[in-house]
Amino acid sequence: MSKDIRIKKGLDIKLVGEAEKTIENAIVSNFYYIRPEDFHSIIPKLVAKEGTRVKAGETLFYNKDNEAMKFVSPVSGEVTEVQRGPRRRIDAIKITADKEQTYLDHGKFDMSADANKLKAHLLASGCWAFIKQRPYDVVANADSTPKGIFISGYASAPLAADLDYTLAGKEAELQAAVTALSKLTEGQVHVSVGSNNSPLAGLNDVTVHKVSGPHPSGNVGTLINKVDPINKGEVVWTINAQDLVIIGELLLTGKFNAERVVALAGSSVKKPRYFRTKIGSEVATMVYDNGVDKDGNDRIISGNVLTGKKVAPDGALDYYSNVITVIPEGDDYEFFGWNKPVFNKISTSRALTFSWLNPKKKYDLDTNTNGEHRAFVVTGSYEEVFPLDIYPMQILKACMYSDLDEMEALGMYEVAPEDFALTEFICVSKQPHQKIIREGLDLMLKEIG
């Protein structure tokens, strides 16, 4: 039975360049990259050194703190480079893909097996990387038992991939994944959907919540806060909806298939649409054949415009993203821009900015922050776009002066950086809210976790 969640606080950012609902196979990438930085808090221990040949689904490295937790190759091929940073930190593993792909057979999983066997199977096959936990927004601790598992099947972020479209036809894999995951929690598997037509809406072994309202109604953090908030000592797990397909296929076939349907979107893309590719593929295989000017002044983002990572033209799709956004680089300066009426920018304030006159208008925004970093200005605007039952200004300040007791009391166990993307977007002080929250969570993980 569906349970409705209506979000009133938030902000929909309507941008030009939404992906048209057509899927093409992306040009097959020659190289694939896995970056350990995508798995926050994991210390990698390399298994596949340079020159090693691997099959798709074969281990590249494991978690130093839990050797059973493997991270695997999305393709078969040869490990041709291990890129390192300061103190020999592993920054990226580069795999040159085979023309004909071969897969490591992890074996079909017996769905009647108990939770311990399931957990061991997911750890060994590389699928555990898709399961994250709160508190701390990191790869889940396999020794913990969550009070619930939360999956967002509705993407409300600007230019996000339409999950109803990308998951269509994958009901068998989705069902296998949620049935298995339901064994790992003492509570329920909670799924949010935007419509009753979602492929996730008809699944068994889940509690479905129909969500509506402005962004961040589709954030998994919003779902957690409205359904079952996290208290001290409690743990919940979260999984991206598209990653359920990879988990389900592994359980049903024994094959780790890192295929991902990615939306290429943004005002700098002449033909925005969907592509079928694989985790870690080169973004150039999708971007430059679709009208993006190679010599243009654009920013390529792996993810959405609010929470994604900037990638270089020769960069790669990160492990969790299902959208590549390309928008103009905002490195120009508008003379006296602060002192004239503005009709082409979004704002929650009605002072000089008139976006409120046409709420359905789509905007062609660039990356310009339209201001410089300064001390926090108390305006009360954060609360207008922040639907969680948490004080955003106070929790940000507690993170900045590292007061662990106050962070804990204000609800830090429940949040992730993405929950503060909108407050960062509207911040007149141009403070990096997501970075502040990430550093606060890291401090708590180090001192408490």
Secondary structure, DSSP 8 states (H G I E B T S, - for coil): --EEEE--S-----BS---EEEEEE----SEEEE-GGGSTT--EEE-S-TT-EE-BT-EEEEETTEEEEEEE-SS-EEEEEEEE-GGG-EEEEEEEE-SS--B-B-----TTS-HHHHHHHHHHHTGGGG-EEETTTEE--TT---SEEEEE----STT---HHHHTTT-HHHHHHHHHHHGGG-SS-EEEEESSTTSTTTT-SS-EEEEEESSTTTTSHHHHHHHH----TT--EEEEEHHHHHHHHHHHHHSB---EEEEEEESTT-SS-EEEEEETTBBTHHHHTTTT--TTS-EEEEES-TTT-EEE-TT-B--TT--EEEEEE------TTGGGS-BSSS--S--SSB-GGG-TT--B---S--SS---S----S-HHHH--SSS-HHHHHHHHHTT-HHHHHHHTGGG--GGGGHHHHHH-TT---HHHHHHHHHHHHHHHT-
